[in-house]
């Protein structure tokens, strides 16, 4: 039961949405930054999660975690397009740099996952947990390290549910540290 709860609560779109809303507001403490975050979360995460949920309910996808690796490329390409469009809007209208960092990191990660997924099911949960474990300390300081046990627990939950092998989880976690965390740190750190 605990594994299922962690897996659902900390799925990538929800974690990214939370980061998009919380980080700009935490840094800037302004209504404008909060609104940018909410718009980014709705445009990027809300649309993609709603689309995947509808496709899963209609039987086009097996589930909202896109468990079948052959189904992942179109989903990641759709996510890539949504992220690219909102990133362009954010840059054109001088939105918060935290959103730029998160979206640039997400673009890079989406591109690689789209390329790898037809051959190997790298863990997107692991990737998001690894990235978030770096992004939070970069954004909020040492308090962000408190997320690390949560990140590890989420990865273990995916193994308990037999959604991934340890290799897929370690690869995803490491990839998240380097790509998501690294790109965010370079842009917004």
LINNOR-V56246 format. One record per backbone hydrogen bond with DSSP energy under -0.5 kcal/mol. NH is the residue of the N-H (numbers start at 1). CO is the residue of the C=O. Records with the same first field share a line. If there is no record, write none. Layout:
# LINNOR-V56246
NH: CO / CO
This chain:
# LINNOR-V56246
5: 1
6: 2
7: 3
8: 4
9: 5
10: 6
11: 8
14: 11
15: 11
16: 12
17: 13
18: 14
19: 15
20: 16
21: 17
22: 18
23: 19
25: 21
26: 22
27: 23
28: 24
29: 25
34: 30
35: 31
36: 32
37: 33
38: 34
39: 35
40: 36
41: 37
42: 38
43: 39
44: 40
45: 40 / 41
46: 41
47: 42
48: 44
49: 45
50: 46
51: 47
52: 48
53: 49
54: 50
55: 51
56: 52
57: 53
58: 54
59: 56
60: 55
61: 55
66: 63
69: 67
71: 68
72: 68 / 69
73: 69
75: 71
76: 72
77: 73
78: 74
79: 75
80: 76
81: 77
82: 78
83: 79
84: 80
85: 81
86: 82
87: 83
88: 84
89: 85
90: 86
91: 87
92: 88
93: 89
94: 91
95: 90
99: 96
100: 96
101: 97
102: 98
103: 99
104: 100
105: 101
106: 102
107: 103
108: 104
109: 105
110: 106
111: 107
112: 108
113: 109
114: 110
115: 111
116: 112
117: 113
118: 114
119: 116
120: 116
122: 120
123: 168
124: 122
127: 123
128: 124
129: 125
130: 126
131: 127
132: 128
133: 129
134: 130 / 131
135: 131
136: 132
138: 134
139: 135
140: 136
141: 137
144: 141
145: 142
146: 143
147: 144
148: 145
151: 147
152: 148
153: 149
154: 150
155: 151
156: 152
157: 153
158: 154
159: 155
160: 156
161: 157
162: 159
163: 158
164: 158
169: 165
170: 166
171: 167
172: 168
173: 169
174: 170
175: 171
176: 172
177: 173
178: 174
179: 175
180: 175
181: 176
182: 177
183: 179
184: 180
185: 181
186: 182
187: 183
188: 184
189: 184 / 185
